[in-house]
Amino acid sequence: MRPMNTRETHIPFMKMHGLGNDFVIIDSRGQLGRVDNTLAKAMGDRHRGVGFDQLAELTDSPTGDVHLAFWNSDGTADRKSTRLNSSHR
């Protein structure tokens, strides 16, 4: 696998860590989803990419405020994807 070239991808992200785990967050709201298994695997590689335990992508949701999809560092999609709704009172 060749090293990930951020000049080719142009995807802004945040990397956070705590309690021994690290996460990459990509906000794709207002755009088409950017993450697929190839990108998740390339970013998840700790030697050639960013490295993470899980990647979370925020996308628009037609039935909620936001859809949250999780990816593992091996490029597989995690089945914990969900949509989030805020309560307005």
A tleap script that builds the chain and sets N, CA, C and O, in Angstrom:
source leaprc.protein.ff14SB
mol = sequence {
  NMET ARG PRO MET ASN THR ARG GLU THR HIE
  ILE PRO PHE MET LYS MET HIE GLY LEU GLY
  ASN ASP PHE VAL ILE ILE ASP SER ARG GLY
  GLN LEU GLY ARG VAL ASP ASN THR LEU ALA
  LYS ALA MET GLY ASP ARG HIE ARG GLY VAL
  GLY PHE ASP GLN LEU ALA GLU LEU THR ASP
  SER PRO THR GLY ASP VAL HIE LEU ALA PHE
  TRP ASN SER ASP GLY THR ALA ASP ARG LYS
  SER THR ARG LEU ASN SER SER HIE CARG
}
set mol.1.N position { 0.850 -1.171 0.000 }
set mol.1.CA position { 0.000 0.000 0.000 }
set mol.1.C position { 0.895 1.233 0.000 }
set mol.1.O position { 1.862 1.316 0.758 }
set mol.2.N position { 0.560 2.184 -0.857 }
set mol.2.CA position { 1.353 3.407 -0.907 }
set mol.2.C position { 0.906 4.370 0.191 }
set mol.2.O position { -0.227 4.278 0.662 }
set mol.3.N position { 1.778 5.293 0.605 }
set mol.3.CA position { 1.417 6.257 1.649 }
set mol.3.C position { 0.232 7.116 1.225 }
set mol.3.O position { 0.047 7.401 0.042 }
set mol.4.N position { -0.552 7.517 2.188 }
set mol.4.CA position { -1.683 8.397 1.929 }
set mol.4.C position { -1.169 9.795 1.637 }
set mol.4.O position { -0.325 10.314 2.367 }
set mol.5.N position { -1.668 10.401 0.583 }
set mol.5.CA position { -1.248 11.739 0.198 }
set mol.5.C position { -2.393 12.697 0.472 }
set mol.5.O position { -3.402 12.673 -0.233 }
set mol.6.N position { -2.253 13.535 1.479 }
set mol.6.CA position { -3.335 14.458 1.834 }
set mol.6.C position { -3.584 15.490 0.751 }
set mol.6.O position { -4.667 16.072 0.701 }
set mol.7.N position { -2.624 15.730 -0.105 }
set mol.7.CA position { -2.849 16.665 -1.208 }
set mol.7.C position { -3.841 16.097 -2.209 }
set mol.7.O position { -4.521 16.853 -2.903 }
set mol.8.N position { -3.932 14.769 -2.293 }
set mol.8.CA position { -4.874 14.127 -3.200 }
set mol.8.C position { -6.279 14.087 -2.617 }
set mol.8.O position { -7.255 14.159 -3.364 }
set mol.9.N position { -6.401 13.975 -1.313 }
set mol.9.CA position { -7.710 13.773 -0.703 }
set mol.9.C position { -8.407 15.068 -0.317 }
set mol.9.O position { -9.614 15.188 -0.523 }
set mol.10.N position { -7.704 16.022 0.227 }
set mol.10.CA position { -8.270 17.317 0.633 }
set mol.10.C position { -9.484 17.138 1.541 }
set mol.10.O position { -10.520 17.768 1.328 }
set mol.11.N position { -9.360 16.297 2.534 }
set mol.11.CA position { -10.460 16.055 3.460 }
set mol.11.C position { -10.062 16.559 4.840 }
set mol.11.O position { -9.193 15.971 5.484 }
set mol.12.N position { -10.687 17.643 5.303 }
set mol.12.CA position { -10.386 18.110 6.658 }
set mol.12.C position { -10.934 17.125 7.692 }
set mol.12.O position { -12.013 16.559 7.512 }
set mol.13.N position { -10.187 16.929 8.764 }
set mol.13.CA position { -10.613 16.005 9.811 }
set mol.13.C position { -10.064 16.469 11.147 }
set mol.13.O position { -9.163 17.305 11.217 }
set mol.14.N position { -10.628 15.908 12.200 }
set mol.14.CA position { -10.106 16.134 13.554 }
set mol.14.C position { -9.704 14.780 14.110 }
set mol.14.O position { -10.393 13.784 13.887 }
set mol.15.N position { -8.599 14.738 14.829 }
set mol.15.CA position { -8.185 13.514 15.507 }
set mol.15.C position { -8.230 13.783 17.000 }
set mol.15.O position { -7.667 14.764 17.485 }
set mol.16.N position { -8.903 12.903 17.721 }
set mol.16.CA position { -9.045 13.051 19.168 }
set mol.16.C position { -8.627 11.751 19.843 }
set mol.16.O position { -8.705 10.673 19.253 }
set mol.17.N position { -8.192 11.871 21.065 }
set mol.17.CA position { -7.810 10.668 21.788 }
set mol.17.C position { -8.149 10.816 23.265 }
set mol.17.O position { -8.208 11.919 23.809 }
set mol.18.N position { -8.364 9.690 23.881 }
set mol.18.CA position { -8.637 9.677 25.315 }
set mol.18.C position { -8.773 8.256 25.813 }
set mol.18.O position { -9.328 7.403 25.120 }
set mol.19.N position { -8.279 7.996 26.992 }
set mol.19.CA position { -8.370 6.687 27.626 }
set mol.19.C position { -7.806 5.575 26.755 }
set mol.19.O position { -8.325 4.459 26.756 }
set mol.20.N position { -6.741 5.877 26.006 }
set mol.20.CA position { -6.070 4.858 25.218 }
set mol.20.C position { -6.667 4.608 23.845 }
set mol.20.O position { -6.177 3.738 23.125 }
set mol.21.N position { -7.696 5.327 23.456 }
set mol.21.CA position { -8.298 5.172 22.133 }
set mol.21.C position { -8.156 6.475 21.364 }
set mol.21.O position { -8.143 7.559 21.947 }
set mol.22.N position { -8.048 6.351 20.039 }
set mol.22.CA position { -8.013 7.557 19.220 }
set mol.22.C position { -9.036 7.441 18.099 }
set mol.22.O position { -9.279 6.366 17.551 }
set mol.23.N position { -9.622 8.584 17.781 }
set mol.23.CA position { -10.713 8.663 16.828 }
set mol.23.C position { -10.427 9.758 15.816 }
set mol.23.O position { -9.823 10.779 16.143 }
set mol.24.N position { -10.863 9.535 14.593 }
set mol.24.CA position { -10.838 10.558 13.559 }
set mol.24.C position { -12.284 10.921 13.273 }
set mol.24.O position { -13.131 10.042 13.112 }
set mol.25.N position { -12.566 12.209 13.209 }
set mol.25.CA position { -13.918 12.706 12.939 }
set mol.25.C position { -13.872 13.475 11.612 }
set mol.25.O position { -13.051 14.375 11.432 }
set mol.26.N position { -14.766 13.106 10.690 }
set mol.26.CA position { -14.903 13.807 9.415 }
set mol.26.C position { -16.332 14.321 9.326 }
set mol.26.O position { -17.287 13.552 9.435 }
set mol.27.N position { -16.470 15.624 9.128 }
set mol.27.CA position { -17.789 16.249 9.016 }
set mol.27.C position { -18.122 16.421 7.536 }
set mol.27.O position { -17.602 17.321 6.877 }
set mol.28.N position { -18.987 15.560 7.021 }
set mol.28.CA position { -19.381 15.602 5.612 }
set mol.28.C position { -20.788 16.165 5.431 }
set mol.28.O position { -21.404 15.979 4.381 }
set mol.29.N position { -21.297 16.855 6.453 }
set mol.29.CA position { -22.631 17.444 6.310 }
set mol.29.C position { -22.606 18.482 5.198 }
set mol.29.O position { -21.642 19.235 5.057 }
set mol.30.N position { -23.687 18.515 4.401 }
set mol.30.CA position { -23.770 19.448 3.298 }
set mol.30.C position { -23.053 18.976 2.047 }
set mol.30.O position { -22.960 19.719 1.070 }
set mol.31.N position { -22.542 17.746 2.061 }
set mol.31.CA position { -21.819 17.176 0.927 }
set mol.31.C position { -22.200 15.714 0.803 }
set mol.31.O position { -22.888 15.171 1.667 }
set mol.32.N position { -21.762 15.084 -0.254 }
set mol.32.CA position { -21.919 13.639 -0.353 }
set mol.32.C position { -20.957 12.991 0.637 }
set mol.32.O position { -19.897 13.547 0.923 }
set mol.33.N position { -21.312 11.832 1.156 }
set mol.33.CA position { -20.411 11.122 2.063 }
set mol.33.C position { -19.067 10.891 1.387 }
set mol.33.O position { -19.011 10.544 0.207 }
set mol.34.N position { -17.999 11.080 2.124 }
set mol.34.CA position { -16.653 10.969 1.553 }
set mol.34.C position { -15.977 9.653 1.868 }
set mol.34.O position { -15.097 9.216 1.126 }
set mol.35.N position { -16.369 9.021 2.946 }
set mol.35.CA position { -15.621 7.867 3.431 }
set mol.35.C position { -16.131 6.584 2.766 }
set mol.35.O position { -17.334 6.330 2.710 }
set mol.36.N position { -15.197 5.796 2.273 }
set mol.36.CA position { -15.487 4.443 1.820 }
set mol.36.C position { -14.434 3.538 2.445 }
set mol.36.O position { -13.559 4.014 3.169 }
set mol.37.N position { -14.508 2.240 2.173 }
set mol.37.CA position { -13.580 1.329 2.853 }
set mol.37.C position { -12.123 1.583 2.453 }
set mol.37.O position { -11.225 1.372 3.269 }
set mol.38.N position { -11.870 2.024 1.233 }
set mol.38.CA position { -10.496 2.303 0.804 }
set mol.38.C position { -9.909 3.490 1.563 }
set mol.38.O position { -8.770 3.432 2.027 }
set mol.39.N position { -10.686 4.566 1.689 }
set mol.39.CA position { -10.213 5.736 2.425 }
set mol.39.C position { -10.038 5.418 3.909 }
set mol.39.O position { -9.041 5.809 4.516 }
set mol.40.N position { -11.006 4.711 4.492 }
set mol.40.CA position { -10.903 4.367 5.921 }
set mol.40.C position { -9.653 3.533 6.188 }
set mol.40.O position { -8.950 3.764 7.172 }
set mol.41.N position { -9.377 2.574 5.325 }
set mol.41.CA position { -8.189 1.724 5.511 }
set mol.41.C position { -6.905 2.527 5.347 }
set mol.41.O position { -5.959 2.336 6.111 }
set mol.42.N position { -6.856 3.429 4.355 }
set mol.42.CA position { -5.659 4.247 4.142 }
set mol.42.C position { -5.429 5.195 5.321 }
set mol.42.O position { -4.298 5.337 5.786 }
set mol.43.N position { -6.485 5.840 5.804 }
set mol.43.CA position { -6.332 6.750 6.939 }
set mol.43.C position { -6.018 5.985 8.222 }
set mol.43.O position { -5.294 6.488 9.082 }
set mol.44.N position { -6.554 4.783 8.356 }
set mol.44.CA position { -6.361 4.008 9.574 }
set mol.44.C position { -4.979 3.400 9.730 }
set mol.44.O position { -4.617 2.979 10.829 }
set mol.45.N position { -4.203 3.344 8.667 }
set mol.45.CA position { -2.852 2.774 8.718 }
set mol.45.C position { -1.962 3.669 9.578 }
set mol.45.O position { -1.757 4.839 9.252 }
set mol.46.N position { -1.441 3.133 10.659 }
set mol.46.CA position { -0.637 3.930 11.601 }
set mol.46.C position { 0.757 4.263 11.086 }
set mol.46.O position { 1.425 5.129 11.649 }
set mol.47.N position { 1.213 3.589 10.020 }
set mol.47.CA position { 2.544 3.867 9.475 }
set mol.47.C position { 2.499 4.780 8.251 }
set mol.47.O position { 3.426 5.556 8.019 }
set mol.48.N position { 1.421 4.688 7.469 }
set mol.48.CA position { 1.339 5.465 6.231 }
set mol.48.C position { 0.192 6.471 6.234 }
set mol.48.O position { 0.149 7.356 5.379 }
set mol.49.N position { -0.724 6.352 7.166 }
set mol.49.CA position { -1.880 7.241 7.249 }
set mol.49.C position { -1.890 8.003 8.552 }
set mol.49.O position { -0.838 8.286 9.126 }
set mol.50.N position { -3.064 8.331 9.010 }
set mol.50.CA position { -3.240 9.072 10.258 }
set mol.50.C position { -3.218 8.123 11.445 }
set mol.50.O position { -2.630 8.426 12.483 }
set mol.51.N position { -3.854 6.987 11.290 }
set mol.51.CA position { -3.961 6.003 12.365 }
set mol.51.C position { -5.106 6.337 13.302 }
set mol.51.O position { -5.220 7.471 13.767 }
set mol.52.N position { -5.954 5.358 13.581 }
set mol.52.CA position { -7.064 5.540 14.510 }
set mol.52.C position { -7.609 4.189 14.926 }
set mol.52.O position { -7.357 3.171 14.281 }
set mol.53.N position { -8.365 4.199 16.024 }
set mol.53.CA position { -9.113 3.011 16.420 }
set mol.53.C position { -10.450 2.982 15.684 }
set mol.53.O position { -10.883 1.930 15.214 }
set mol.54.N position { -11.094 4.129 15.588 }
set mol.54.CA position { -12.336 4.245 14.824 }
set mol.54.C position { -12.426 5.615 14.180 }
set mol.54.O position { -11.935 6.610 14.712 }
set mol.55.N position { -13.071 5.639 13.014 }
set mol.55.CA position { -13.343 6.868 12.293 }
set mol.55.C position { -14.848 7.093 12.349 }
set mol.55.O position { -15.624 6.159 12.146 }
set mol.56.N position { -15.262 8.318 12.620 }
set mol.56.CA position { -16.686 8.665 12.634 }
set mol.56.C position { -16.922 9.719 11.559 }
set mol.56.O position { -16.222 10.730 11.504 }
set mol.57.N position { -17.918 9.473 10.703 }
set mol.57.CA position { -18.272 10.435 9.665 }
set mol.57.C position { -19.679 10.947 9.922 }
set mol.57.O position { -20.619 10.166 10.061 }
set mol.58.N position { -19.815 12.262 9.983 }
set mol.58.CA position { -21.119 12.906 10.123 }
set mol.58.C position { -21.628 13.261 8.738 }
set mol.58.O position { -20.922 13.903 7.961 }
set mol.59.N position { -22.855 12.847 8.422 }
set mol.59.CA position { -23.490 13.194 7.155 }
set mol.59.C position { -24.902 13.685 7.436 }
set mol.59.O position { -25.427 13.494 8.533 }
set mol.60.N position { -25.509 14.312 6.447 }
set mol.60.CA position { -26.895 14.765 6.582 }
set mol.60.C position { -27.817 13.562 6.710 }
set mol.60.O position { -27.551 12.496 6.155 }
set mol.61.N position { -28.901 13.747 7.446 }
set mol.61.CA position { -29.900 12.696 7.624 }
set mol.61.C position { -31.268 13.249 7.275 }
set mol.61.O position { -31.647 14.309 7.773 }
set mol.62.N position { -32.027 12.546 6.421 }
set mol.62.CA position { -33.371 13.025 6.100 }
set mol.62.C position { -34.357 12.845 7.252 }
set mol.62.O position { -35.422 13.463 7.256 }
set mol.63.N position { -34.013 12.003 8.228 }
set mol.63.CA position { -34.942 11.718 9.327 }
set mol.63.C position { -34.433 12.162 10.689 }
set mol.63.O position { -35.105 11.939 11.695 }
set mol.64.N position { -33.268 12.782 10.744 }
set mol.64.CA position { -32.715 13.242 12.014 }
set mol.64.C position { -31.833 14.453 11.785 }
set mol.64.O position { -31.733 14.954 10.666 }
set mol.65.N position { -31.197 14.920 12.839 }
set mol.65.CA position { -30.306 16.072 12.719 }
set mol.65.C position { -29.019 15.714 11.981 }
set mol.65.O position { -28.502 16.508 11.195 }
set mol.66.N position { -28.512 14.518 12.238 }
set mol.66.CA position { -27.251 14.095 11.626 }
set mol.66.C position { -27.195 12.561 11.630 }
set mol.66.O position { -27.739 11.906 12.520 }
set mol.67.N position { -26.529 12.014 10.624 }
set mol.67.CA position { -26.269 10.575 10.579 }
set mol.67.C position { -24.810 10.374 10.943 }
set mol.67.O position { -23.944 11.084 10.431 }
set mol.68.N position { -24.522 9.425 11.814 }
set mol.68.CA position { -23.175 9.163 12.293 }
set mol.68.C position { -22.800 7.740 11.916 }
set mol.68.O position { -23.410 6.784 12.397 }
set mol.69.N position { -21.789 7.597 11.050 }
set mol.69.CA position { -21.320 6.281 10.613 }
set mol.69.C position { -19.915 6.050 11.155 }
set mol.69.O position { -19.092 6.965 11.179 }
set mol.70.N position { -19.649 4.827 11.588 }
set mol.70.CA position { -18.345 4.468 12.144 }
set mol.70.C position { -17.629 3.500 11.226 }
set mol.70.O position { -18.247 2.630 10.612 }
set mol.71.N position { -16.306 3.660 11.138 }
set mol.71.CA position { -15.450 2.801 10.334 }
set mol.71.C position { -14.306 2.307 11.211 }
set mol.71.O position { -13.803 3.042 12.060 }
set mol.72.N position { -13.906 1.078 11.003 }
set mol.72.CA position { -12.756 0.510 11.699 }
set mol.72.C position { -11.489 0.788 10.899 }
set mol.72.O position { -11.559 1.099 9.710 }
set mol.73.N position { -10.338 0.678 11.545 }
set mol.73.CA position { -9.077 1.006 10.874 }
set mol.73.C position { -8.728 0.025 9.758 }
set mol.73.O position { -7.876 0.333 8.925 }
set mol.74.N position { -9.366 -1.153 9.717 }
set mol.74.CA position { -9.118 -2.094 8.624 }
set mol.74.C position { -9.999 -1.806 7.412 }
set mol.74.O position { -9.959 -2.545 6.429 }
set mol.75.N position { -10.801 -0.729 7.476 }
set mol.75.CA position { -11.636 -0.320 6.361 }
set mol.75.C position { -13.056 -0.854 6.400 }
set mol.75.O position { -13.862 -0.527 5.528 }
set mol.76.N position { -13.377 -1.669 7.393 }
set mol.76.CA position { -14.735 -2.198 7.477 }
set mol.76.C position { -15.654 -1.194 8.150 }
set mol.76.O position { -15.258 -0.476 9.068 }
set mol.77.N position { -16.893 -1.161 7.670 }
set mol.77.CA position { -17.895 -0.287 8.276 }
set mol.77.C position { -18.391 -0.949 9.548 }
set mol.77.O position { -18.632 -2.156 9.580 }
set mol.78.N position { -18.542 -0.153 10.593 }
set mol.78.CA position { -19.048 -0.656 11.866 }
set mol.78.C position { -20.564 -0.544 11.856 }
set mol.78.O position { -21.108 0.448 11.372 }
set mol.79.N position { -21.233 -1.524 12.371 }
set mol.79.CA position { -22.692 -1.534 12.336 }
set mol.79.C position { -23.325 -0.643 13.387 }
set mol.79.O position { -24.540 -0.699 13.575 }
set mol.80.N position { -22.545 0.178 14.078 }
set mol.80.CA position { -23.091 1.087 15.094 }
set mol.80.C position { -23.599 2.395 14.499 }
set mol.80.O position { -23.930 3.316 15.245 }
set mol.81.N position { -23.668 2.498 13.183 }
set mol.81.CA position { -24.133 3.737 12.571 }
set mol.81.C position { -25.520 4.097 13.094 }
set mol.81.O position { -26.356 3.224 13.327 }
set mol.82.N position { -25.749 5.383 13.272 }
set mol.82.CA position { -27.021 5.837 13.835 }
set mol.82.C position { -27.338 7.240 13.352 }
set mol.82.O position { -26.468 7.931 12.823 }
set mol.83.N position { -28.561 7.654 13.531 }
set mol.83.CA position { -28.915 9.053 13.280 }
set mol.83.C position { -29.215 9.686 14.634 }
set mol.83.O position { -29.746 9.041 15.538 }
set mol.84.N position { -28.871 10.924 14.747 }
set mol.84.CA position { -29.041 11.633 16.016 }
set mol.84.C position { -30.101 12.711 15.869 }
set mol.84.O position { -30.165 13.401 14.851 }
set mol.85.N position { -30.924 12.850 16.885 }
set mol.85.CA position { -31.950 13.884 16.929 }
set mol.85.C position { -31.757 14.692 18.201 }
set mol.85.O position { -31.541 14.131 19.275 }
set mol.86.N position { -31.833 15.993 18.080 }
set mol.86.CA position { -31.794 16.823 19.285 }
set mol.86.C position { -33.234 17.096 19.686 }
set mol.86.O position { -34.123 17.169 18.837 }
set mol.87.N position { -33.454 17.242 20.958 }
set mol.87.CA position { -34.805 17.575 21.415 }
set mol.87.C position { -34.899 19.078 21.601 }
set mol.87.O position { -34.044 19.683 22.248 }
set mol.88.N position { -35.925 19.674 21.040 }
set mol.88.CA position { -36.141 21.113 21.153 }
set mol.88.C position { -37.310 21.347 22.088 }
set mol.88.O position { -38.427 20.908 21.814 }
set mol.89.N position { -37.060 22.037 23.191 }
set mol.89.CA position { -38.126 22.288 24.157 }
set mol.89.C position { -38.264 23.743 24.412 }
set mol.89.O position { -39.115 24.154 25.202 }
savepdb mol mol.pdb
quit
